Amino acid sequence: MPTLKVKNLYKVYKGAKFISAKNISLEVNEGEIFGFLGVNGAGKSTTIKCITGIIPFTAGKIEICGHDIVESAFEAKRSFGFVPDNHAVYDKLTGSEYVSYIASIYKVPKEEYQERFDTLVKKFNLQNSINNQIMSYSHGMKQKISIIGALIHKPKLWILDEPMVGLDPQSILDVKNYMKEYAASGCSVIFSSHNLDTVEKLCDRAVIIHGGIVIADINLKEYREKGMDLEEEFMKLTAKAREEIDKIRAELLVQERELAEKIGKRKAAQIMQKKIMDEVHASMLA
């Protein structure tokens, strides 16, 4: 059974002119490190927020360890740990208090907590600051305490959104090494990144998302074995997708402007929004 299964995922924001996530399907297996690649605004963070249940999605199905994120939200959310791109933590708590609080939410057994806590604190080199208030932490230290909080309940799936941004070289190495160690234990790791080199060297598989669409699902083990260049392929695929998506979007904007001249901007926007939803529903029934 896949750790994560996403099928025909759509996300349309209210009033949006375009679909933010369009018919995204993917699976992540046990022991895999899986990458999300794409330019800014490609749909990576939207997809991750749908997977984690942070935002509702318009259509589709998401299962985490066999639990539906909508129908069995409690069980699904207990199965993963999430590190957001803004490392949101409670600044007035100490690092130790924060992790203890997160552990209590996930009902981590007391007899298991201390060993896990000590191991993670040592792994991410926070022994000297774990009892200090988080507001005194650097960017990298906040990222690390966020990671420890996400892992304290030992989830089967570890999800990270742009985890390397703003980290120093040693911290980046610590995070990458633990990703490998975590996957080797039979768990799964998913992370989004702009760093093609990191994804190419670290991941087993990756998808490239552009304009809310998965334009490639890549087996990176095969890429490495064949000596293929991920950067070259990424540039080629995104350039082609950009041309196609820009053309479609330009045509839609022309349609909206023509409608606006006839019936007004508000009604034109409502009609275009209905067209988007009709497209979603038609795709789901196909």
C-alpha positions as CSV (number, residue, x, y, z in Angstrom):
1,M,0.0,0.0,0.0
2,P,1.4,3.4,-0.9
3,T,2.2,5.8,2.0
4,L,0.6,8.6,0.0
5,K,-1.9,8.3,-2.9
6,V,-3.3,11.4,-4.7
7,K,-5.8,10.8,-7.4
8,N,-7.3,13.4,-9.8
9,L,-6.7,16.4,-7.4
10,Y,-8.1,19.7,-8.4
11,K,-7.9,23.0,-6.5
12,V,-9.8,26.1,-7.6
13,Y,-9.6,29.2,-5.4
14,K,-12.7,31.3,-5.1
15,G,-12.8,33.9,-7.8
16,A,-9.6,32.6,-9.5
17,K,-9.3,32.8,-13.2
18,F,-7.3,29.6,-13.5
19,I,-7.1,26.2,-11.9
20,S,-4.3,26.1,-9.2
21,A,-4.0,22.3,-9.2
22,K,-5.3,20.4,-12.2
23,N,-5.9,16.6,-12.2
24,I,-2.8,15.8,-10.1
25,S,-2.3,12.1,-9.5
26,L,0.8,10.5,-7.8
27,E,1.8,7.8,-5.4
28,V,4.7,7.7,-2.9
29,N,5.8,4.3,-1.6
30,E,7.4,3.2,1.6
31,G,11.1,4.0,1.9
32,E,11.0,6.7,-0.9
33,I,12.3,10.2,-0.9
34,F,10.0,12.1,-3.3
35,G,10.6,15.6,-4.6
36,F,8.2,18.3,-5.8
37,L,9.8,20.5,-8.4
38,G,8.5,23.7,-10.1
39,V,9.0,27.4,-10.5
40,N,7.4,29.9,-8.1
41,G,3.6,29.7,-8.4
42,A,3.7,26.3,-10.1
43,G,1.3,24.7,-7.6
44,K,3.8,22.9,-5.3
45,S,2.7,24.5,-2.1
46,T,-1.0,24.4,-3.0
47,T,-0.7,20.6,-3.6
48,I,1.1,20.1,-0.3
49,K,-1.5,22.1,1.6
50,C,-4.2,20.0,0.1
51,I,-2.3,16.8,1.0
52,T,-1.9,18.0,4.6
53,G,-5.5,19.1,4.9
54,I,-4.5,22.8,5.5
55,I,-6.8,23.9,2.7
56,P,-9.8,22.1,1.2
57,F,-9.6,20.9,-2.4
58,T,-12.2,21.2,-5.1
59,A,-12.2,17.6,-6.3
60,G,-10.2,14.4,-6.1
61,K,-9.0,12.0,-3.5
62,I,-6.1,11.9,-1.1
63,E,-5.1,9.0,1.1
64,I,-2.3,8.9,3.7
65,C,-1.4,5.4,4.9
66,G,-4.8,4.3,3.6
67,H,-6.7,7.0,5.4
68,D,-8.8,9.5,3.4
69,I,-7.7,13.1,4.3
70,V,-11.4,14.2,4.2
71,E,-13.4,11.2,5.5
72,S,-10.8,10.0,8.1
73,A,-9.0,13.3,8.7
74,F,-7.9,12.4,12.3
75,E,-6.2,9.1,11.3
76,A,-4.7,10.6,8.2
77,K,-3.2,13.6,10.0
78,R,-1.7,11.3,12.7
79,S,0.1,9.5,10.0
80,F,2.3,12.4,8.8
81,G,4.6,15.1,10.2
82,F,4.6,18.5,8.4
83,V,7.3,21.2,8.2
84,P,5.9,24.3,6.6
85,D,8.0,26.8,4.6
86,N,7.5,29.5,7.3
87,H,8.6,27.2,10.2
88,A,5.5,28.3,12.3
89,V,6.2,27.7,15.9
90,Y,5.2,29.2,19.3
91,D,8.0,31.8,19.9
92,K,7.3,32.3,23.6
93,L,7.8,28.6,24.5
94,T,11.2,27.0,24.9
95,G,12.2,24.4,22.4
96,S,11.7,21.7,25.0
97,E,8.2,23.0,25.9
98,Y,7.2,23.2,22.2
99,V,8.2,19.6,21.4
100,S,6.5,18.4,24.6
101,Y,3.3,20.2,23.6
102,I,3.3,18.7,20.1
103,A,4.0,15.3,21.6
104,S,1.0,15.6,23.9
105,I,-1.2,16.5,20.9
106,Y,-0.1,13.3,19.1
107,K,-0.4,11.3,22.4
108,V,3.2,10.1,22.3
109,P,3.7,7.5,25.1
110,K,5.7,8.9,28.0
111,E,8.0,5.9,28.1
112,E,8.9,6.6,24.4
113,Y,9.0,10.4,24.4
114,Q,12.3,11.1,26.2
115,E,14.4,8.7,24.1
116,R,12.9,10.1,20.9
117,F,13.4,13.7,22.1
118,D,17.0,13.2,23.2
119,T,17.9,11.5,19.9
120,L,16.3,14.2,17.7
121,V,17.8,17.1,19.7
122,K,21.3,15.5,19.4
123,K,20.7,14.7,15.8
124,F,20.0,18.3,15.0
125,N,22.6,19.7,17.4
126,L,20.2,21.8,19.6
127,Q,21.4,20.5,23.0
128,N,22.7,23.9,24.1
129,S,19.6,25.9,23.2
130,I,16.7,23.5,23.6
131,N,15.7,25.1,26.9
132,N,15.8,28.7,25.5
133,Q,12.8,30.5,24.2
134,I,12.2,29.9,20.5
135,M,12.1,33.7,19.9
136,S,15.8,33.7,20.6
137,Y,16.5,31.1,17.9
138,S,18.0,31.8,14.5
139,H,16.1,30.9,11.3
140,G,18.0,27.6,11.0
141,M,17.3,26.7,14.7
142,K,13.6,27.4,14.2
143,Q,13.6,25.2,11.2
144,K,15.2,22.4,13.2
145,I,12.8,22.7,16.2
146,S,9.9,22.6,13.7
147,I,11.4,19.4,12.2
148,I,11.8,17.8,15.7
149,G,8.2,18.7,16.4
150,A,7.1,17.1,13.1
151,L,8.9,13.9,13.9
152,I,8.4,13.4,17.6
153,H,5.3,11.1,17.0
154,K,7.4,9.0,14.5
155,P,5.0,9.4,11.5
156,K,5.1,7.1,8.4
157,L,5.2,10.2,6.2
158,W,7.4,13.3,6.6
159,I,6.4,16.3,4.5
160,L,8.5,19.4,4.1
161,D,7.8,22.6,2.1
162,E,11.1,24.2,0.9
163,P,13.1,22.9,3.9
164,M,16.5,24.1,2.9
165,V,15.8,27.8,2.4
166,G,17.9,30.0,4.6
167,L,19.8,27.1,6.2
168,D,23.6,27.1,6.6
169,P,25.6,24.3,4.9
170,Q,25.9,22.2,8.0
171,S,22.2,22.4,8.8
172,I,21.4,21.5,5.2
173,L,23.6,18.5,5.5
174,D,21.9,17.5,8.8
175,V,18.5,17.7,7.2
176,K,19.5,15.7,4.1
177,N,21.2,13.0,6.1
178,Y,18.2,12.6,8.3
179,M,15.9,12.4,5.3
180,K,18.0,9.4,4.1
181,E,18.0,7.8,7.5
182,Y,14.3,8.2,7.8
183,A,13.5,6.8,4.4
184,A,15.9,3.9,5.1
185,S,13.8,3.0,8.2
186,G,10.8,2.3,5.8
187,C,9.1,5.7,6.1
188,S,8.5,8.1,3.3
189,V,9.8,11.7,2.8
190,I,8.2,14.3,0.5
191,F,9.7,17.7,0.0
192,S,9.3,20.6,-2.4
193,S,12.4,22.5,-3.6
194,H,13.8,24.9,-6.2
195,N,17.2,23.2,-5.8
196,L,17.5,20.8,-8.8
197,D,20.9,19.5,-7.7
198,T,19.6,18.6,-4.2
199,V,16.5,16.8,-5.6
200,E,18.6,15.0,-8.3
201,K,21.1,13.6,-5.7
202,L,18.7,13.0,-2.8
203,C,15.4,11.8,-4.3
204,D,14.3,8.4,-5.6
205,R,11.5,10.0,-7.6
206,A,10.2,13.5,-8.4
207,V,7.4,15.2,-10.2
208,I,7.7,18.5,-12.0
209,I,4.6,20.7,-11.6
210,H,3.9,23.7,-13.8
211,G,0.7,25.7,-14.0
212,G,-0.9,23.4,-11.5
213,I,-0.2,20.4,-13.8
214,V,2.2,17.4,-13.3
215,I,4.2,17.6,-16.5
216,A,6.7,14.8,-15.6
217,D,7.0,12.0,-13.1
218,I,10.7,11.1,-13.0
219,N,12.6,8.0,-11.7
220,L,15.8,9.7,-10.5
221,K,17.6,6.4,-9.9
222,E,17.3,5.8,-13.7
223,Y,18.4,9.3,-14.4
224,R,21.6,8.8,-12.3
225,E,22.3,5.4,-13.8
226,K,22.0,6.8,-17.4
227,G,23.9,10.0,-16.6
228,M,21.0,12.2,-17.6
229,D,20.8,15.9,-16.6
230,L,17.8,16.8,-14.5
231,E,18.4,20.6,-14.9
232,E,18.4,20.3,-18.7
233,E,15.2,18.2,-18.7
234,F,13.5,20.6,-16.2
235,M,14.3,23.6,-18.4
236,K,13.1,21.9,-21.5
237,L,9.8,20.6,-20.0
238,T,8.9,23.8,-18.2
239,A,9.6,25.9,-21.2
240,K,7.3,23.8,-23.4
241,A,4.6,23.8,-20.7
242,R,4.9,27.5,-20.2
243,E,4.2,28.1,-23.9
244,E,1.1,25.9,-23.9
245,I,-0.3,27.2,-20.6
246,D,0.4,30.8,-21.5
247,K,-1.5,30.3,-24.8
248,I,-4.5,28.8,-23.0
249,R,-4.6,31.5,-20.4
250,A,-4.3,34.3,-22.9
251,E,-7.3,32.8,-24.8
252,L,-9.3,32.7,-21.6
253,L,-8.5,36.3,-20.8
254,V,-9.5,37.4,-24.2
255,Q,-12.8,35.6,-23.8
256,E,-13.3,37.3,-20.4
257,R,-12.6,40.8,-21.8
258,E,-15.0,40.2,-24.7
259,L,-17.7,39.1,-22.3
260,A,-17.0,42.0,-19.9
261,E,-17.6,44.5,-22.8
262,K,-21.0,42.9,-23.4
263,I,-22.3,42.1,-19.9
264,G,-20.0,43.8,-17.4
265,K,-16.9,42.6,-15.5
266,R,-18.7,41.0,-12.6
267,K,-21.0,38.8,-14.7
268,A,-18.1,37.9,-17.0
269,A,-16.0,36.8,-14.1
270,Q,-18.9,34.7,-12.8
271,I,-19.3,33.0,-16.2
272,M,-15.5,32.3,-16.5
273,Q,-15.6,30.8,-12.9
274,K,-18.4,28.5,-14.0
275,K,-16.5,27.5,-17.0
276,I,-13.6,26.5,-14.8
277,M,-15.9,24.4,-12.5
278,D,-17.5,22.8,-15.5
279,E,-14.1,21.8,-16.7
280,V,-13.3,20.2,-13.3
281,H,-16.5,18.3,-13.2
282,A,-16.2,17.1,-16.8
283,S,-12.7,15.9,-16.1
284,M,-13.8,14.0,-13.0
285,L,-16.6,12.2,-14.9
286,A,-14.3,11.3,-17.9
